[in-house]
Amino acid sequence: MSNLLRSQELDGLKEIFLFANTPSYLYKNFRQNPAVFGLAKKYQTEELIEFFEQFVKSEKLDAESLITSYALLFAISLKDYAESRRFLKGIDRYKNLEWIKELQQIILANAKATNIRSVDLDYKRNGISLSKPARATSKNVTTNYTVELAITQGSR
């Protein structure tokens, strides 16, 4: 489990942590970090929660465990809110993480249930169809891309 993050990824996250002077800075920059996004993509919510709890169970966290704990927390916050809600509402019990109460408030205030649907090019629904590939054109360059719809529901 100690190899959840590569050395380079840890170094980048350590830098963010060292420069963080507010919980919102930590929240914004960790969540935008590719390593955190990679954790969220690679592991299921339950696995991330289990990893997080294993890291924070120590009263005194070393630097690597502390940074990994924050990375896991923010990876969990990127997951579907319906899956992570119960855990996120209880994270204030982890008192050995700086700003945990404030981070909990920020995470919960920004949490939204999101469904992502990949749309086939021939997909039809309610009389709406995409019979031609979606295209983005810029000067002499035309790019085809996959269409993904993110449907965000009201928060909580």
Residue, then its C-alpha position, 0 to 999 in steps of 0.5 A: m500500500s505504501n506504493l500508492l504514489r510514486s516518488q515524483e508524485l509525492d514530491g509534487l504533493k509535498e510542494i503543494f502542502l508546504f505552500a498551502n496557507t489555507p484549507s481552500y488552497l490545499y483543496k483546490n490544488f490537491r484536487q487538480n493534481p494528476a496524481v490525486f485524479g489518478l488515485a480516484k480513477k484507479y481505485q473504487t471508493e471503498e478501497l480509497i476509504e480503506f487506504f485512507e483509514q490505514f494511513v491516518k490511524s497513527e497518532k503521529l503521521d510521518a511526512e509521506s503518510l500525511i501527504t498520502s492521507y490528504a491525496l486519498l481524502f481528495a481522491i475520495s472527494l472526486k468520487d461519486y458523492a452518493e458513494s462517499r457521502r457517509f464517509l465525508k460527513g464523518i472525516d472530522r473525527y480524524k483530528n491528526l489532519e490539519w484543517i480537517k474540519e474546514l476541509q470537510q466543510i469545503i468538500l461537502a459544500n462543493a459535493k454534487a451527485t454527478n452521472i456521466r454518460s458516454v454517448d455513442l455517435d448513433y445514440k438517440r433519446n427523446g428525438i435527439s440524435l447524434s448521427k454525425p461525429a462531434r467536431a471541433t474546428s479551429k482554422n485548418v484543424t478539425t478534431n473528432y472527439t467523444v461526447e460525454l455528458a455530465i449531468t449534475q444533480g442538485s447538491r445533496 
